[in-house]
Amino acid sequence: MIRRAFLSDLDIIYELSQACAKEMIANKIYQWNEDYPTRERFKKDIELQELYVLEEESIKGVIVLTELIDDEYISVKWLTKNKDNLYVHRLAIEPRYWRQGYAQQLMDFAENYARDQKYQSLRLDTFSKNKRNQKFYEIRGYKRLEDIYFPKQSMYPFHCYELII
């Protein structure tokens, strides 16, 4: 079941993100660290009702869906106009459940939600050193566009992707 997150889920969500960061670092993917994502960021996501959890007995994954465009995205030459777009952030699966289809379920949910709500596209970014994620999105039909940078996360770029709905 995928549902909106509650503030009572915050500790579990943050622990899940920290487990992901630790596992990614162990795999030499320096995408998340002590500066991102923060507990406060997840709290704000919940308060804005933009954070969703995939729950099957326990929370196995999370995803943020928002209409708000990050400043870093403004200069990107997207495939569609900056109107009626949905942005995906902080997709994470508890590492014990990696490679079991949960990320696919969350992205299916995001894409169906975007269609149902009449968004024209779904936009996201993924770390340039995370080849597995890039392949994941490209197989789903996302088109790779420009690179952006998040200096607090990494000196390496993040690739922007868009899927026209």
N, C-alpha and C positions, 0 to 999 in steps of 0.2 A: 504494500500500500504506500502511495506517495501522498503526503499531506503537508500542510504548512507547519513550520516549526513553532514551538512554544518556547517561552523564556525558560521553562523548566527543563528544556532539552539542551540548554546552552553548554553546560559542563561536558556532556557527552559529545556534542558537536565539536567543541574546542579540542577535546582529547583525540577525537577522530582525526582532526586536521593536523595535530601534532604528530600522531602516529604516521600519517601520510608524509609529512615533511621529513621525519626521521628515515623512513623507508626510501624516499626519493634521494635523499643525501647519500644513503648507503649505496644507492645505484648510480651515484655521481650525477644526479640531476638536481642542480642547485636552484630550484624554482621557488620553494617556500623556505622560510627561515624564521628566526625569532621576531622579525619585524612584520612578517606577513604570512598568513592572515592572523590578525589579532583577535583576542576574545571580544574586545570592544566592537570590532568590525562585524563579527557574527551577531552580537547583541543588536546592533543597529539594523542589520539585515532582518532579524526577527521582528523588531519593532516596526519596520517598514512593510512587514508581511511579504517579503520577497524571498525568504529562505524556505526551501522545501526539503523534507527528509524522506528517504526511502526506508520504510520500517517493515521488517519481518521478524517478529519477536524482539528484535533490537534494531537500533538505527544502524543501517549498513552503509548509507551514503547520503550526501547532501548536494544541493545545487541552489544557486541564486539566480532568479529571473527578475530583471529590472528594465524599466523603460528609460532609466537615466543614463545618459552618455557620459563616460569618463572624459576628463579634459584631454587625456592622451589620445583619445579616439577622434577628436574633432578634426584634425588635419588629414586623417586617413581618407583616401579616395575609395569610398565604398561602392558597391555595385548598385545600391539604391540610395535615394535621398534620405537625409537625416530626419525622417518622419515615419512614425508607426513602426519602429524597430524594437526588438526585444533583445536584451543583452544577457549572455550567460557568464556567470562568474563563480569561482570557488567550487567547481565540481570536484567532489572527493568521495572516494570509496574507502572504507576501513580496510587497511592492507590485507587482513586475513581473508577478505572476500574479493580481492583482485582477481580478474580473469574469470569471473563467474557470471558476467552479463549484466551486472548492476549499473554500470555506467551507461550501457546501451538503454536500459530501462529509463534512466533519468533523462537521457537525451531524447528518447521517444516521447516521454512526457513533455519535455520542453517544446519540441517541434509540434506536437499535437495541440498544446496550449497556445502556441503562436498562431497556428491555423485557426483554431476555434475563436480566438480573440481578434482575428483579422489583422495581424501584424504583417508587414510586407516582407520582413526578413528577420533572421536570427543572426546575431553577431557575437563574436568571442575572440579571445586571443589564447595562444598557447605558447609555452616556452620553446625557443628555438632549439634547445638541446634535448628536448623530450620528443624524440622521433616516433615513439609509440603513440603519443597523443596526436601528433600530426597525421599519422596514418589513420588513426581512429576517425578523425573528423573528415579527412579527404575521402575515405570509403563511404561516409555518410552523405557525400555530395557537397561539402563545404568547399568554397574556393578560397585559396590562399591569396592574400593581398599584401599590404605593406607591413613593415616592421615598426614596432614601437618599443619604448624603453621604460622600465620601472627600476630606477637606480637603487632603491632600497631593497629590491629583491635580487637583482643580478646585473652584472655588467654586460651580459648577453641580451640580445633582443628577444622580443616576443612577436610571433607572427599573428597577424589579424586574419580572421576567417569570416566568411559570410555565406549564409544559405538563404536564397530567395524562396519564400514560402508560396 
